[in-house]
Amino acid sequence: MQGFEDIVIQLLLRHNCVVVPGFGGFVAKQVSAELDLQKGILSPPKKALLFNRFLLTDDGLLLAECARQYGLYYEDAKGQLQDFTDALQRQLLNGETIKLAKLGTFTRQSDGQITFEQDRFFNLLLSSYGLGNLNFVSKPVEKIEESPVIELEPVVGASKIKWARVAAAACFLPLAFYSFWIPTQTNALQSGLFSSSDFNPMHEQAEPAYNKTKLRLKSAPVVSNSNLEFELKERARLETYEWQPGYSFRVQIPAEKSIAPAPTHVATTAAYDFIVGCFSNLQNAQTLQLKLQRDGFAARLIQNGPLTKVSAGAAQNLTELQQIQQQAAARGLQGWVLNN
């Protein structure tokens, strides 16, 4: 069947890749317009075709278009296309040159490679379809004669500035100045402390003065007669001394150790106690007791066994005990009743 090349051209106008099963594929790339001033030719935009003989997988595009245009079944169109590509392969093996109208020319080289040369007179770009080359007469560009450059003769005897020496002098002068200024006009070397004011020649250096500052020690805490036992804690504090105006240092002074009173046992004279905590560590029990006392409870410690019990309050009867339970529940506390 004739006309397969016409269908390939129609597909290339709408697509950039068309595969001919068993023969190869055409890949199109858009090329911008070209202007040749010497020959006076303006070429419109076009599609440049490349032929790849390794694109053999059928994508169905060509066969579907053939079946649609000629009213054939898919298998019939596939068979006729196979006959068409076999005829092209035989012509190339026999050394013949194949020329497909509006597509280009195929030639088989001695090493088995197939070369393709696109038809230069047919534009496959749909937006430029039907446009040809435009010939024009180019106007020669007039050369503007430049005025001659007047060269100035160098002045004899003029010395050239050596910038390397100038830069070295600019770096040396500040070093020489401060090597004299800092030892003689500041006390930075004696004190070992440098300040930005030491590098300012306009800043007046104040004479060092030493101010005597009294050491304020906090009085020892007064130990009240209570049932709580506090652990010994050593906490150091820092005191600031002024060495000279603008310079001070801090001294660490250890805190004195205080002796905590021995725990006392609370006598239980009430009939009931509402217990909210039991601790093997006495300090934890004392911490909870202080918290309850701050919240308004008549808290106390009961130690009649291996664990120290924390009572939110004592009651002589069940009515008072119920009031203590309600007050503890309002604070989110839960506990149990101890019968004394």
VENSUL-V395895 format. One record per run of one state. SS is the DSSP state (a for helix, b for strand, c for the rest). FROM is the first residue (numbers start at 1). TO is the last residue. Records with the same first field share a line. If there is no record, write none. Layout:
# VENSUL-V395895
SS->FROM-TO ; FROM-TO
This chain:
# VENSUL-V395895
c->1-3 ; 15-16 ; 21-23 ; 32-33 ; 37-40 ; 44-45 ; 53-60 ; 71-73 ; 94-97 ; 101-103 ; 109-113 ; 119-125 ; 129-133 ; 136-162 ; 186-187 ; 192-195 ; 200-236 ; 245-246 ; 254-271 ; 280-281 ; 295-299 ; 303-307 ; 316-317 ; 331-335 ; 340-340
a->4-14 ; 61-70 ; 74-93 ; 126-128 ; 163-185 ; 188-191 ; 196-199 ; 282-294 ; 318-330
b->17-20 ; 24-31 ; 34-36 ; 41-43 ; 46-52 ; 98-100 ; 104-108 ; 114-118 ; 134-135 ; 237-244 ; 247-253 ; 272-279 ; 300-302 ; 308-315 ; 336-339
